């Protein structure tokens, strides 16, 4: 079963507007509206998983399903909705994403980045094998090797 249901989108957009967006996105692809929505949700989940999977058990979170009692973490639901809406708009016209949708997406990415760095603690199940996250290149030093061929310094070759 899907992590989101259509009603979850009401935290960011009216369902009437969502239906219009889904219709437009379906026209741009050869998929049905449900397939377009599922694709954008799976893409959003993949983005979130890419940020948080090393620190949190995202498979456990995304295995949760909506319904009473709703045990899904609300911030994750909000991020999946915002990322999914961004992906839907990118399907329709990448140059015409509404500013509100783009800002919500960027906010989610900033929040996920802070969580990845450990600056934001989320109420998700932590992984057993947490490793320290090191941003690429942040602690790497490049040192030149000493030149070992001393023959170039030989006076006989210089004259």
N, C-alpha and C positions, 0 to 999 in steps of 0.2 A: 504494500500500500504506500501511497505517496506521503511524503513528510508534510506537505501543505495541502490544505483544501481551499477551494475557491474563496470561501468566506474569510480566510486569513488575509487576503489582499485588502480587505476593508480597513486595515490599520494605516494604509498609505493612499488608497484610491477608492473611489466608489465602484461598486460592482458593475454599474452601467458603463463607466469609462473603461473598466477592465475588459468588458465584452467588446467594446469598440476597438481597443488595442489588439485583442486577440484576433478579431476579424481582419483587421488590416495586416497583421503579421502572417495570418494564414494565406492571405492573398499574395504575399511576397514569396511564399514557399509553396511546396506541394503537399504540405501537411494539413491535418485537420486542426481546428482550434485547440482541442484537448492535447494533441501531440505537440503543438507549438508551446503550449503552457508547460507541459511536462519537460520538454527539451530545455526551456529557459530555467526551470526550477532545478533540473539536474546540473546544468552549467553553473548555476549559483551555488549549489551544494559543493560542486567540485572546487570552485574558487575558495569557499570557506574552508573546506577540508585541506586545501593546499596551504592555507595560512596556519591552521590550528592542529592538524593531525599529529604532529610530532609531540605536542604537549597535552592534548585532550583526546579522549576516545570518541572521535566524531562518528564512527560507525554506530556506536551505542546511541548517540543523540539522534542521528538520522534514521535509526530503526524505530524510534518512537512515532506513534501515529496520533493524529488529532482525535479529540473526542473526550467525553467526560470519563474520568478526570483528566484534564489536559496536563500532562507532565513534561511537555516540551519546554525548553528554556526560552523564555519570551524574547530575549535579545537575539538568539539564533533565528527564531521565526521572523523577526523584523528584518534581520540581515538577508535572509533568503528571499523574502518578499521584495526588498529594495533592489537586490542584485538581479532578481528575476525580472522585475519591471525594467531595469536598465537594459538587460539582454533583449527583452521584447522590443523596446524602442530601437535598439541597435539593429534588429532584424528589419524593422520597418524602414528606417532611414538613419544611418549612423551620424549624419550631419545635422539632424534635427531632433536631438534628444532634449526634452524639456529640462530647463535649468533646475527645477525642483527635484526631478528624478536623478539628474547627474550629481547634484549636491548630496542627496541621500546616499547614493552609491559611493561617492568619495568619502563620506563620513563613515560608512561601514568599513571601507578599506582601511581607513586610518585607525579605527577601533580594532580591527583584526590585526593590524600591524603592531599596535600597542600590546595586544594580548599575546602575540607571538613573542615579543621581546620581554614579556613578563611584567610589563608596567600596568596591566589591567588584568585583574583576576576574574575569570568567568565562573559561573556556577555550573560547570560541566564536569563530567567524570574525568579525572586526570589519568593519563596513561601510566602504566607501571614502569615503563622504560624511558622516562623523560631524559632528554639530553639537552645540554645547554645550546641555545641558538646563537650562532655567530654569523653576523652579516658578512657576506662574501667580501673578502679583502680587508676586513676591518683590523685584523691582527696579524697580517702577513707582512713580513719585511723582506725586501728584495736587496740582496747584497751581492756585489760582483765577486766572482771568483778571482783569486790572484792569477796573473798571467804566468804560466809555467814554462813557456818556451823562452829560455834565457838567450837563445842564439840571436835573437833580434837585437839584443843589447851588446853583442860582441863587437868590439871596435873594428875588427877586421872586416865585418860585413858593412859597417857604416861608411868606410872610406872608399 
